[in-house]
Amino acid sequence: MSVIVRGRLPLSIPLNFDLSRTEICFLIDEYIFSARDREILKARFLDGVTYEKLAEQFDLSVRQVKNIIRRSRDQVFRHVDRLLH
């Protein structure tokens, strides 16, 4: 299964290349050090789990989940951007 990343991602990161699910998992594992944050980002990004369900699952507020996703996503894609340029 390949995740096509073109234009704008659901997470608002502008990119234009193809990544497999395995490659995305590798990038998340490589650059996100908190196990909880990795799990949250993968669940949202790869599986489409809602913020509300993630908040309930991890006993966090929706705002905290959104902040974790934004911060983690930005960290991963900063590294991807460096690799590409």
NORRA-V958031 format. One line per field, one symbol per residue. phi: phi as a letter, one per 40 degrees, with the letter a starting at -180 (. if undefined). psi: psi as a letter, one per 20 degrees, with the letter a starting at -180 (. if undefined). burial: + if it has 24 or more other C-alpha atoms within 12 Angstrom, else -. A space follows every 10 residues. Layout:
phi = ???
psi = ???
burial = ???
//
This chain:
phi = .bccbbgbcd cgbcaaacbc dcccdccccc bbccdccccc ccccccbgcc dcccdccbfb cccccccccc ccdccccccc ccccb
psi = ppopoqcpri jkoormrppr gghggggghh iohpgghggg ggggghikpq gghggghjlr rhgggggggg ggghggiggg ghhi.
burial = ---------- +--------- ---++-+++- ++----++++ ++++++---- +--++----- ----++-+++ -++-+++--+ -----
//
